[in-house]
Amino acid sequence: MISIDGNKLIWRYDDELLVIEPWGRNSVRVRSFADAHYTERQNALTEKYIEEAKEINVKHDSSNDTATLINGNIKVVLDHRNRLTFYNKDQEILKEYIRLRAVKHDDGSEDVGTIEITRDFNSTLKLKSREYIANYNGADFQVKQRFESVRDEKIFGMGQYQEDLLDFKGSILELAQRNSQMSVPFYISNYNYGFLWNNPGIGKVTFANNLTEWEMYGTNYIDYWITAGENPKEILERYTEVTGRTPKMPENLLGLWQSKLRYRTPKDVLEVVKKYKEKGIQLSTIAIDYFHWPKQGEYRFDTDFWPDPKKLVKELKEEYGVEPLISIWPTVQSDAYNYEEYLKNGYLVNVNRGVRLTMQIQGSTVFADMTNPDARNYIWGKIKESYKDIGIDYYWIDVAEPGYAVYDFDNIRYHKGPMHAVGNLYPLGYLKMIYEGNKKTNEGVVTLTRGSWAGAQKYGALAWSGDIDCSFEAFRNQVNTGLNMGLAGIPWWTTDIGGFHGGNPDDESFRELVVRWFQYSTFSPILRMHGDRLPHSAPLSNSGGGSMPTGASNEIWAYGEKYEAIMTKYIRIREILKPYLIEIMEKARKKGHPLMRPLFFEYPEDSKAWETDNMYLFGSDLLVAPVLFEGLKSQRIYLPKGEKWIYAYDGRVYEGGQEVEVAFDIQQIPLFVKQSKEAKHAELLKYIQVELSHL
C-alpha cells in the first residue's frame, strides 16, 4: 500500500491515490485523487520553490507499514491505516480526524484499510479523514477533509469576510467570492504552522471545537499545502515563496486616491484635480468610474461625454502629476456592437440550465469568461487600444468575483470547468490579464480589485473591501478584515473611506465616521476616498454612459471646513510617512510581510498579543488603534512586551506589556511610536510625533 517514489510518499488503496511530497522549505504538499488518476494542477502553487535535498528524509518501515517524510522542520507520518500526522520538529501540529472501528483478528492483526481511531478508543461513527461521495452526475464528488481540532488553537488569515473577527476559530467560512467577500484559503495557526487549501472550488470550511472540516461541493481531488515555522513571519515567508509576492509599489501611488460614484465628464475630473492642487494637495490617482463606456463589453470611452480622453489623460499626468484610474467590468451587454463576437468565439460564461443571463444593470448582460485565455487576449486587446495606448496604466477591475445577480454556483460553467470545481480562479484570470498585458510597459503593476484568491498578490492585486455599508458597524468589520487579508498573503488592501452605500456629507454623524475612517486609512496600504454619496443627481441623458446617475460630492471639502482641516493634516502626515511606507512596501515585495500586522506578528512570545484585535502595527514601528465607535473619547490599548512606546500626542513613554487608557478628541487617532535606538526611521517618526502634537 505504501511506496516511495524519489522524495514522494505514495499510498494506494481501492480507488484512492494519496501523494505526499516536499514542496518548498519546511513544507509539504498533500494530494488525494478519488479516482486514483494523478492529475497535475498548480492552482495557487505557481512559483519555483527551494528544495534542499539534505533537508529531506523519506523512509518506509515495512514491519508496521508506516512511513515518514521529513523536510527541514516539518515531519509527516503516514501510518498503516492511512492517517497523516504532522509535526513541527517533534511537536504535533495537525492530525487527521478519524472515527472508525478497528477490526481485530485472532492473530492480533487488523483489517488492512481500516483506520486506527485517534483517541485510542473504538468508534462506530464511521467517519473517515478523507471522504468522497459521488454526485448524481457520477463525474465528481462532494469531498470532505477532516482534521482533529485543538480547543485553544487560533486561526488567522483566510481572506476577507465581513465579520469583526480576527481569530476564526469557531467559525464557518464559505469558500467563494462575493461582493465584499474574498476567499483566500490560507491560515496561520498559533501552533506555528501555515495551511493552504489548494483547491479553487466552491465549498466551506468549519473551524469547530470538535473538528476542522474542509468541504468541496463538486471536485475529484484534495490538495493542500502545510508549512512549519518558528513564528508567523517565517510561516508567511514560506507561503509567499511558493505562491508569489507583490510587484514593486510605485512611489507616486502612496498619496491620496480620489474617487466617487461617479465623475461623468472631463470637466468633473479636472475641476476636482485643480481644486486639490490649489489647496496644495498632490493626488496620486483620480478614478473614472463605471459607465464611462457606451455599452458594457466594448471597453472604450463614450465620446458623447468623453470626447478626447487622450487629451484628458495627458493633462492629468503632465500638468497635475495625477494618474487616471479606469474602471472596467467583465460584463457584456447583449446589444453591445461586439456581443456576437464574444458569443461565437466562446468568450462568455455559460450555464448548465435556463437562460444565460448573469446580471442586469443598464441592460441584459453576460459575464466574459476570465478563465479562458483567448477571451482574456481579446479583451486586453480592446483595453490596450482604448486605454493603455493613450497612457492609462492603472485599472480598477470591479465586479471581479464576478458579481452574479444570483449566486447559483452549481449552474455556472467556465472554460476551465464547472464553477463548483474552479470558481475561485475567476478573479485570478481577471488580474492575470491586466498584469501580463501591463507588465511589459509598467513593472509596478497595481490593480484595484473586488475579487481575489490565493496567490493574487503576485499579479499586483490591490484588494478593497467592496460595497459595504456607511456605518460604524461596518467600519468595525474592516480593521480585523484588513489584518486577515495581510496574513493570507495579500498585503495591498484598502477600503472605501466612510463605506460605499449612501452617507450624506451634510450629516454630522456621517462626517464623524468619515474622519475616523480617514484617520485609520492614513495608516493603511492605500489612502482612498470612494463612495455613493447622497443625494443623487439626475442622469445626463437616456443612453450610453450618460444614463447612470451620480452621487453627491465626496472630496475632502464636501464635509465642512472643520473636517476638511483634519483630513488635510492627515494627508500631510501621509506625505511624511512616505519613506517609511516605501520601506514596508519593500518588505512586502521581498518577504511577503503585511503592512498592517496583528500585534503577535511582531511579538509572538507575548501571549496577550495573540488575544488583541482591532488594533495593529503599521510596519514594525507604529501601533495604531482606530476609533471604531461614534462619540468615543477614550479607550484602553494594549502595548506589546519588550518595548517602550511613545504616545504620539504628548510624548509620554509607556512600558510595554500593559494596557493603558488614552484620551483623544476628534482630531486624534490613538497612535504609538516604538522607542528604539535601532529604529531605522527614528528621526522621521519623531517628526511625525511633532506634527501630530499639533492636532
N, C-alpha and C positions, 0 to 999 in steps of 0.2 A: 504493500500500500504506500509506504514512504520510500522516496528515492531522491537522489541528489543529482542535479544536472549543473555542473560548474558551481556557481555560487547560489544556485536556486534550490530550495526545498520544494518537492512536489509530492502531493498526496492525491491518490485516485481511489475512489470507491463508488461503485454503482455508476451513476451518470454525472457525478461531480468531479471537477478538476480544481485543485487548490494549489496555488503557486505563491511562494513567499520568497522575496529576494531583496538584497541590499539596494537602496535607492537614495544615494546621497550620504553625507556624513551623519553617522549616528542614527540612521533612518532605514526603514524597510517599507516595502510595498507589498500588500496582500491582495490577491485576486482569486475569486472563485467563479467558475463557469458552470452554470446549471446543466448545460448540455455536453460538458466535457470538451468543448471545442474552444481552443485557445484563440482569442482574437486580440490583436494589438490595438490599443486605443491610448492616445495621450491624455485627452481631456485637459486637466489643469497642469499635468506634469510634462511641460513642454521643453524645459531647459536642460542643457547638458549638465550633468552633475558630477561631482568629485567622488571617485571611488578609490580608496586606498586599500589595495589587496592585503597589506599587512594587518589591517584592522579587522579583516573578515575571517571568520572561522565557521565552517559548516560541518556538522557531523551527525551521523545516524547510529544510534545504539540499537543493534538488531536484537539484543537479548530481551528488551522490553518494547521494541518497535517505537521508540521515541526519537526525536531529532531536535537539534538546537542550531540556531543561526545567530551568530554574534557579529555585529557591525559597529565597532567602536563602543559607545556607551550602551547601545541597545542590544538586548538579548530577547530572542523569541524561542519559546519551547513549544513544539508540536508533539502532543502525547499520542499514544497508540489509539486513542479514542477520537482523534481529530479535533482536539480542543487546543486553542492557541492561548498562551500566556506571555505577556510582555513585561520586560524588566528594564529599569534604568540602572545599569550595573547589576547589583543584586537586589534592588528594591522593586517589588512588584508594583506595576503602574496600571495595568489593564489586563483583564481576563475575560474570555468569552463566557457567556451565560448559558448554562445547560441544565435542564431538569428532566433527566431520563433515568429509568431504572436500569441498573447494570445487571445483566443476567449471568449468574454463576453456574458453571458445570461441576460435575462430580470431581473432576481432576483439579478444580480450583481456577480454571481458565474462565474467561468471559467472552461473550459473543463478539466476534470481530464486527466492527461497525456500530456497535452500541457505544454510548459515550459515558465516560465516568462522570458522575454527578459532582458538582462543585463544592458543596458544603459537607461532604463526607456522609451523606445520607441518601437513601434511595428515594425516588420520586416517581409518581405515576402521572405527572403533569404532561409528559411527552412534549417538552419544549426544547428545540434544538437551538444551537447558536446561530446557524445559518439555515434559513427556511425558504424554500421555493414552492409557491403554489401557482400552478399554471392558470393563466387567464382563459376565458372562454374561446379566444381565437387560437389557442394552442401554440402561438408563436412566441409569447413572452410570459413573464411571471410576475406575481406580486412577491416581493423579496423582503425578508426581514433579517437584519443582522443584530444580534443581541450581545451585550456585554454586562458583566456584573457591575452593580452600582455601589459606589462608596459614599456613605452618607455625608461626610464632611468635604467631599470634592467640590471644587468651584470651577465653573465653565465660563470662559470669556472668549469673545470673538463672534463668529457665526454671521457677521454682516450686519445689516440694518433692519431692525424690527421696531415698529412704533410702540415701544414699551419703555418704561422708566427703569428697566433692569440693566445692571452691569453684569451680574452673575446670573447665568441662565440655568443653573441647577434648579430642578423642579419645574421646568418649562417644557411646553410642546411648541416646536417651531416648524412652520411649513417650509419645505424646500422648493420654493417657487418665487418668481419675480412678480411683483405687483407695483402699482403706483405707490411710492413711499416705502416699499419693502424690497430689499436686495438680499437674496440668499447667497451667502459666501461661506460654504460649509467647512470652515477650518476653525478649530478652537484650541486654546491654550488652557491647560489644567494646572491647578496649584500642586498637582503631583509631579510636576516637572516633565510633562510631555506635551507634544502637539499632535493633533489628529486632523487629517483631511479626508473627508468623504468625497472620493474622486469619481463620482457618478453624477452626470448633469441632468438626470431625470427628475421628474416631479415626485415628491413624496413628503415625508415628515420625519422629524427626529424627536424622541421623547427622552429627556434627561430626568427620569424619575428617581425616587429614592430606592425603589426596589429593583430597577434595571434601567439600562440605557438601550434604546431600540431605534435603529435606523430602518425606515420602511420606504420602499420604492413601489410604485403602482404598476409599472409596465417596463420591465427590463429583463435581461437574461444573465446578468453578472453582478458581482460585488467587487468593488475596487476601493481600497483605502490605503492611506499612507500615514505612518506614525514615526515621530522622531522623539528622541530622549535628550534632555539637556540639563544644564546646571541651573538655568534661570530663564525667565521669559525672553530676554534679549537673545540668548543663544538659540532658543527654540524658533523665534521668528526669523532669525538669520538663516537657519537651516531650511525653513519653509520657503522663504523667498529665493533661496538658491535654486530650488527645483521648480518654482512656479514663475519666477521672474520678478524684476524690480522696476521701479518707475524710471522714466527718462529724466533728463535734466529739466528742472523747472526754470523757465525764462525769468530773469530778474524783473523785467518790466510788468509781469503779471502779479506782483506781490502787493500792489496797492488796491484801491477800491474798484470793484466791478459794479457798474451801474446798470440796472435793468428794471423794467416794469412790464406788466401786461397792458399795453404794448405801444412802442413808438411806431407811428403809422406812416411817416414820411421823412425824407431827409431833413426837412425843416425842423421837425420834432427832435431829431437826433442832434442836430448841430446847435440848436438853442440850449439844450442841456449841457453839451460839452463846453460851449462858450461860457456858460454861467459858472460851471465848475472852475474853468480857467480864471475867470475874473475874481473868483474867491481864493485863488492861489492853490487850488487842489488839482493834482495831476491824477486823472483817472487812468486805470490800467486798461479797462475794456468798457464798451457800451454794447448792449445786446440789441440786435434786430430780431425780434421775436417772430413767432409763427404768423402765418397768413400775410407774409410779405410777398407770397407767390400767387399766381393766378389760380392754379389748381394743385392739389396735393399730388406728389409723384412727378411733377415736371421739373422741380429743382431749378428754379430761376426766379428772378425778381418780376413782380407785376409792374411793368413800365408805366402803367397809368398813374401809379403812385410813387414809383421809384424810377424816374425817367433816365437817370445817369448814375447808376450805382458805382461805376468805376471812378467817376469824379468824386463821389462821396467818400469812398474808401481812401483815395489819395489824400483828400483834405484831412480826414480824421488822423491818418498816420503821419503825414508830413507836417501839418500845421499844428496839430494838437498832441501828437505822440500817443494817441489812443488806438487800441486795437479793436476793430469791429468783431463782435462775436455773433455768428449767424446761426439761427435756429433751423434745424431740419428735422422732418418727421419721416418715419418709414411707411406712411400711409399713401395709398394710390387711389385717387378718385376714379370712379367708373367713367366719368366724362372728361378725364384728362386727355390731352391730344395724343399721348403715347401709351394709353392704357392697353390697347390691343397689342402693343409690342411686349409689354410685361406678360400679358396673358399667353400669347403664342409661344414665347420662349420659356415658359415655366418659371417665371421670376416671382410669382405670388404665393403666399401661404395658402395651403389648401385645407379642406375639411373632409372628414370621413362621412358626414351625413348633413343633409339640409343645404341651405343656401350659403354660398361663400360670401359672407358679409361679416367683417370683423369689427367695424367701428363706424359710427355715423356722426360726423361733425362737418357741417357745411357741405354735405353731400354723402353719397354712399361710397365707402372705401373698403379696400382690402389691404392688408399689410404686405409689403415687399418681404421676400424671404432672405433674411440676412445670414442664414446658414448655407445659402447657395453661392459659391464663389463667382459664378457667371453673373448672377444678379448683382452682387457687390461690384463687380467690374463695370457693369452697365451704369449703375447709379453713381459710382465715383466719376465716371466719365462725364456725367451731367453736372455733378458738383464742381469738378475741375473747370469745366467750360464756363459755368455761370458765376462761380465764386472764387475758386483758387486762382484762376488766371487773371483776376482783377485785383489780387492782393489780399484776399481774406485767408488767414492762416488758422483761425480758431473756430471750432464748431461746437454747437450745443445740440447733442443728439437726444431730443426729447422723445417721450413715449417709447423708450428703449426696452421696455420689459418683454414684449410690447404691450401697450395698454388696451387689452381687449375690452369691449363693452360688456361681455360676459366671459368669465374665466372658465370656459369649458375645456379644461386641459385634455380630456380624453378625445375631443373632437378635432383637435388641430393636428395637421400633418405638415412637417417641414421637409425640405430637400434632404436634410441629414437623417430624418427618421420621424416617428411619431413624437408628438410633444411630450407624452409621458416618459419617453426614453431619453430625449435630448433637449428638453425645453429650456434649460438654463444656459444653453450655448448661444441663444439668440442675441443677447446683448454683447457677447464676446465677438460675434461676427460683425456686428454693427461697429464696435470700437476698432476692430482689426481693419475694417475697410478704410476708416479715416486714418488710422495710424500708418498703414502701408502706403496709402496714397500721399500722405502729408510728409512722412519722414524723409523722403528723397530731397525735399527742399527746406524742411523745418525740423531740425533734430530735436527741438524741445516740444514735441507733440503733447498738447494738453487738450482733452476733450471733455466737456461738461456732459454728464450722462445721468439718466434716471434709471439705469439698469446696469448690473454688473454680476460677475460670478468669480470664482476662484481664479486668480491669475490676471484679472482685468487690469491690474496696476501696470503690467508690462506694456500695455497699449496706450498708456497715458490717461487712464480713467480718472477724471475728477468727479467723483460721485457726489450727488446732492440729495437731500432728504426728501425730495418730491413735493407734491402738492398737499402740504399739511395745513392744519388749522391755525388761525391767528389768535392764539390764546396762551396764557402762561402754562396751562396744562400741556399743550403741545410742545412748548418750549422745554418743559421739564423732561420730555422724552428725548430731546436731542443730545444732551450732554453725554449720557452714557452710550447712546447710539453711536455718536462720533468716535468714542473710545473703542467700542467694539469693532467698528469698521477698520480702525487702525490695527487692532490686534488680529484681524482677519487678513492682514497683508496689504490693505488699500489705504495708504497714508494721506492721499489727497481727498479731502471731503469738505463739503460746505453745506450751508442751508440758505433758505430764503429768510433774510432778516425780517423778523416780525411775523413770519408764516406767510402762506400763499393765499388762502381762501378768505377774501374780504379784508376788513380792517379799514376804518375811516381815519385818515390823517388828522382830522379835526377833533377826534375823540381823545380826551385827556388820558383815559385809561390805556388806550392803544398806543399813545405816544410813549407812555412809560414802558410798555412792552418792547417797542421798537428800540428804545435807547438801551434797555438791559440786554437785548439780543445783539445790538450793535457792539456793545462793550465786549460781550462774550466772543463775537465773531472776529474782533480785532486780534484775539489770541487764538485763532484757528488758521488752518492752512490757507484759506481764501476768504477775503472780506467781500461779501456780495449782497447788494441790495436787489431784491426782487419781490414781486407780489401782485395780486389782482386787487387793487385798492378801490374803495367805494367813494363816491358814486361813479357809475359807468357813464361814458359819453356815447352818443348815438354813432352808428356806423357811418362811414364816409360815403358809401354807395351800396347798391344792391347786388354787386357782383365782384368776383375776384378778391383780391387782397383787401379791398375796402369794405367788405361785407361784415367784418368782425368788429365788435365794439372795442373800446379801450377803457382801461381802468384809470382812476384818478392819479395824480402826481405821486411819485414815490422817491423823489430826490430828498436829500437831507433837509433842504429848506422848506419842504412841504409840512414839516412837523412843528413849525413855530421857532422863533428866534432862540428861545431857551434851549430847546433840544438840539437845534442845529449847532449851537455853540459847543455843546457837549460832544456831539458826533465829530465835529471838526477837530477837537482836541484829540480824540482817539484816532482819527486819520493821521494826525501828526505823530502820535505815538507809533502807529503802524510804520510810518516812514523811518522813525528812529530804529525800529526793530529790524529793518531790512537786512543788515549784516548778520544778525542772529538768525533770521529766517533763512537766509541763504545757506548758512552752516547746517541747520537742522534739515533743510531740504536735501542737502548733500548726504546727510546720514541716511535719509530715506532711500536715496538712489543707490548708495554703496552698501548699505547694511540691511535695508528693509525696515528700519526703525520708524514707528509712527511719530508724527509731530506732536499730537495730543496723546499723552500717556497716562494711564492709571498710576496711582502712586506706587503700586507694587512692581511696576515695570522697572523702576529705578531702585526700589528698596524691597527686594524680595524677602530679605531676612526680617523685615518688620511685619509681624502678624497683623497689626492693626491696619497696615496699608492695604492688605487683601480684603479688608472689610469696608473700606472707604470708597464711596462713589459720589457722583455729582460734583466732583472737583477733580482737577487733573494737573499734571505737569505739562507745560508747553516747552518742548525740548527738555533739557535736564535742569535748567536754572530758574525757571519761573513756575510758581504754583498759583493756579487760577481757581477761584471759587465763584462761579456765576451766581447772580441774584435771580432766583427762579420763582419768587412769589411776589405778587403785587403788594406794594407798600412796605416791604421788608426793610428794616433799619439796622439789623444786626444779625449775626449768625455765628455758630461755633464751627471752627475749622481745625482739622487735624493736620499737624505738621510732622512729617516723617522723622524717624530717629536718625541720629548720627550726623545731623547738620544743625547749623544755626540759620534762622530765617528772618529776613528783614521785611517788616510791613512797609509797603511802598509809599504810604501816605504820610507817615510820621517818623519813619526811620527807626522805630523801636525794634530791637533784636530779641527774638524768641528762641529758646532751646527747643529742638525737635523732640518728638516722642510724646507730645501732649496736644490736647485740644485747647484752643484759645478762642475767646469771644472778641469779635471785632465789630465796631460800629462803622456805618458808612451812610452817605447820602446818595441822592440820585446821580451825582456825577461820578461816583466811585464804584468800581468792581473790586472786590477783595483780591489783592494781588500781593504775593510774597516773592522776594528775590533771595535765592540761596546765597548765603555768605560763605565764600570760599576763595582762598588765595589762588586756587588752581582754576577758577572760572575764567575761561578764555575771554569773556566779554564783561569783565568786572567794571571797566570804565563805562562801557555802553549801558550796562544795567544801572549803574549809578546815575547816569544821565536820565534814564527812564524814571528812576525814582524821583529825581528833582522835578522833572516835567509833571509827574503825577501829583506831587505835593501841592501843586497849584490848583488841583481840582477840588 
